[in-house]
Amino acid sequence: MTQFHVLAEAFTPHDDLAAILLPHAFAADDGSHDAAHLMRVWKNAMRIQADEGGDTRQLAAAVLLHDCVSVEKNSPLRAGASRLAAEKAWQVLDGLGWRTLEISAVAHAILTHSFSANIPPETLEAKILQDADRLDAIGMVGAARCFYIAGRMGSGLYDPLDPLADDRPLDDKAFAIDHFETKLFRLADGFQTAAGRRLAMERQARLRNVLAMFLDEI
C-alpha cells in the first residue's frame, strides 16, 4: 500500500478518489499546504456539509485539488494561484473521464476559494470549500501556520519597538503578528455558510487569545 493510499483513508467515503488525486494535490516542501492541511480542510468541509448539504464527491475533488499549484505567499503571481489550480484540476479530472458539468463545478469552487483571488463563490460546494479552507487559517492551527509561513518567508515575529503598530503602518511581510490584523482577524466576517460562521466565531476567539498570550510574554 502506497503512502497516498494510507492518506486517502482520511477522505472516506471518497478514499478511492483521494488515492488517485493526492499525487497531484500539493507541493512536498510547503508545510502550510501539505497533506495535513488537505485532511483538515476535508474535516472542516464535512462538518459544514453535515448541516448545509452539498455534493460530497465534488467537495472531495475540490478539497484535494484546491492547492494543486504552489505559488509562494510573497510571489507577484499569488492572486492567480487559484486560477492556475482550477486549470490544472480541470485537466486532471478530464483525464479521469469526469463529466464537463462536474468538472466545471469543481473548478469554480477551486477558483473562488482563495482570499487573494477575491472572486465570490456561487455554488454551495464553492461556499463550503471557501469556508473550510478559511477555518484552517484561524484558530490555533491558523496561528501556527501564520508563524510557520513567516519563518518560511524570512519575516520577524514582531517589531520590538512597536509590536502593535501604534505608530507605524502594519507590515505582515516584515512581522508575523501584523498578519493577524491585516488578514486573519478579517476572515471571520466573510464566511459564506451558517455552519461555517459558527465555527469561525469559535476559532476567531482562540486566535485572539493566542495573540493576547503572545503579547503578554513580550
N, C-alpha and C positions, 0 to 999 in steps of 0.2 A: 504494500500500500504506500503510495507516494505522500509527501508532505501535504500536497494540495488536497488529497482525498481525506486526510485527517482533519485539516482545517475546514473542509467543506461540511463536515458533520454539524458545525455550528449554525449552518444555514438551512437546516431541516425545516420544512419538508422539501426544500429545493436544493438538497445537498448534491444531487447528480448534476444539476445545472452549475452549482458553485464549483464543483471539481473541474468542469470544463472552462469556466470563466476566470478562475483565480490566477492561472498563469498569465492572463492579460491585464490583471487588475491593479497592480501597484508597482512603484519603484522600490527596489530592495533596500536602498540606502536612506530612505526617509522615514524615521520612526514616528512621525506625526501623521503619516498617511500610509500605514502599513496594514498587514492582515488584522492586527488587533483593532485598528481603527474601523475597518470594514465590519468586523464582528460586533463592535459596539454600536455602530450605526444601524446594523441589521436588528439588533436587540431593541434599539430605540424605535425603529420603524414598526416592528411587530407590536410594541406596546401601544403605539398610536393607532395602528391598523385595527387592533382589537376593539377600539372604541369607534373609529371613523369608517371602517371598511376599506375597500380598495383591492386591486388585483395583486396578490402576493407574488405571482411569478414575475410580473413586470417590475414590482418593487425589488425583488431579489436581483434581477438583472441590473436595475438602475443602481442599487447599492453597490453591487460588486464592481461596476464599471465607472462609477462617478468620478474616480480619481485615476483613471487608467492612463492618462497622460500627465506626466510630472512636470510642473512648472514652479520654480522656486518662488517664495513669497516676495523676494526683492527683485524679481525679473520684470522688465517692462512688458512682457507678454502675459503677465499674471491674469489680467482681466479677460484674456481669451482662452484661459485654460479649460473652462467648462465646454466651450465650443469645440476645442480640439478633442476633448474626451468624448463628446457626443458623436463627433465624426468617426472616431475610432470604434466606439461602441456599435455604431450603425454597420460598419464593415464586419465586425466580429459576429454580430447577430445575423446579419445577412448570410454570412458564410455558414451559419448553423441552420439555415433554412427557415428562419422566423418570418412570419407574415409582415408585410410592409407596415400595416396599421399598428402592429405591436411594436415594431422597431421604432416607429415614429414616436410612440408614446414614451418609450424608454429614453430615447434621445432627447425629447423635450424635458423630461424630468432631470436628466443629467445637465442639460444646458442651463436650466433655471435654478439649480441648487446653489450656485455659487453666490456668495455675498459680493464678490468683486464684479461679477457679470451684471448684476442689478437688472435682471430680467424677471418679471413676475411669473410665477408658476400658474398654469391654467387648469391643470387636471388634479384630481385628488391624489394620485400617485406622486405627482411632482411636488405637491404641497407637503406630503408626508416625507419624501426624501429630503426636502429642504429643512424641515423641522428636525428630522432625525440627525442630519449632519450638523446642524447648528447646536443641538443639545450636546454634542461632543466637544463643542468649543467653549462651553460654560460649565460651571460646577468644578469639582476637584480635578477631574480629568482635563477640563479646559485650562485651568491654571497650570497644570503640569505641562500641557502641550505648549502653552504660551512661553514658559521658561525654556523648554526644550528648543523651540524654534528660535528664540532669542540667542541661545548659545550657538545654534547652527549658523545663524546669520552674523555672529560676532558682536552682538549687542551687549551692553552692560545691563545689570539688574535694575539700577535706578541712578538718578542724578544725586550724588551725595550732598550737593549744595542746595538742591531744591527738589526733593523726591516727588512732591505732589504738583509740580509745575505751577506754583503760585505766581511766579514772576518770569516765566519763560513759556514759549509755545510747547505744547505736547509734541513729543517726537518718539514714536514707537519703533523707529528704525535704530535709534540710539539706546533706548532704555526699555526694558521688558515691561515694567509696571505701567508705563504710559499706554500700553496696548489695552489695558483694562478699560481706560476711559475712551480711547479713540475708537474701539470696536466692540470689545467683549460685553460691556455693560449695555451697549445699544442693541445687541442681538435679541434680547428677550422681548422687545417691543414689536418685533417683526414676524412673530410666529403665525403660521397660516391656519392651524387646526386648534380646536378647543383642547384636545388632549395634549397637543404639543405645548400650548400656552401654560397648562397646569404644570407640566414637567419643567418647563423653563423657569417658572417662578421659584420652584424649589431649588433649582441649580443656581439661579441668579443669587439667591440668598447665601448659598455656600460660597459662591465666587466672591461676594462682598466680604464674607468672613475671612476668606483666605487673604485678601488684600489688607483687611484690618489687622490680622495677626502678623502679617509681614511688616506692616508699618510700625506696629508695636515693638518689634525687635530691632528696628534700625533707629 
